[in-house]
């Protein structure tokens, strides 16, 4: 009886941290995905202050259809140009998303669908995104991504 009770207790002690860790990870993913969406929305809104907080100086971006890679400065410029041209985001969806964690680094793999309006013209585009997030100074930042287009 003693051995059986001891084995149950050991199993509980081993299981509790794993369960607590999984729960913490799930809660952390919720925040991570909120930050990811904030980056996209800030870019389309031309929100320089939000982008500055979320997209650090060491950022590298590879975008579909563009030969040159971008750094933080070019990300800010392209966002400003889109917004200055009267562009706006009408819809944003991530129909499929997977998250992988590697310590303070998370990779988000997604399919996206977005709808924009520029100069009265609606445009729908879709594709895939691979996004790098790093947990720095108590919050997630997005120092890199690669997008491709389905269209």
RANOR-V717555 format. One record per pair of residues at least 12 apart in sequence whose C-alpha atoms are under 7 Angstrom apart, sorted by the first residue. I is the first residue (numbers start at 1). GAP is how many residues later the second one is. If there is no record, write none. Layout:
BEGIN
I:GAP / I:GAP
END
This chain:
BEGIN
32:108 / 35:105 / 39:12 / 39:15 / 43:36 / 44:35 / 44:39 / 44:44 / 44:45 / 45:38 / 45:43 / 46:33 / 46:34 / 46:37 / 48:28 / 54:87 / 54:88 / 55:17 / 55:86 / 55:87 / 55:88 / 56:16 / 56:85 / 56:86 / 56:87 / 57:15 / 58:14 / 58:85 / 59:12 / 59:13 / 59:84 / 59:85 / 60:83 / 60:84 / 60:85 / 61:83 / 61:84 / 61:85 / 62:83 / 62:84 / 62:85 / 63:83 / 63:84 / 63:85 / 64:83 / 64:84 / 64:85 / 86:32 / 86:33 / 87:29 / 87:30 / 87:31 / 88:28 / 88:29 / 88:30 / 89:26 / 89:27 / 89:28 / 90:25 / 90:26 / 90:27 / 91:23 / 91:24 / 91:25 / 92:21 / 92:22 / 92:23 / 93:19 / 93:20 / 93:21 / 94:16 / 94:17 / 94:18 / 94:19 / 95:16 / 95:17 / 96:14 / 96:15 / 97:12 / 97:13 / 97:14 / 98:12 / 104:30 / 104:31 / 105:28 / 105:29 / 105:30 / 106:26 / 106:27 / 106:28 / 107:23 / 107:24 / 107:25 / 107:26 / 108:22 / 108:23 / 108:24 / 109:20 / 109:21 / 109:22 / 110:18 / 110:19 / 110:20 / 111:16 / 111:17 / 111:18 / 112:14 / 112:15 / 112:16 / 113:12 / 113:13 / 113:14 / 114:12 / 125:26 / 126:23 / 126:24 / 126:25 / 127:21 / 127:22 / 127:23 / 128:19 / 128:20 / 128:21 / 129:16 / 129:17 / 129:18 / 129:19 / 130:15 / 130:16 / 130:17 / 131:13 / 131:14 / 131:15 / 132:12 / 132:13
END
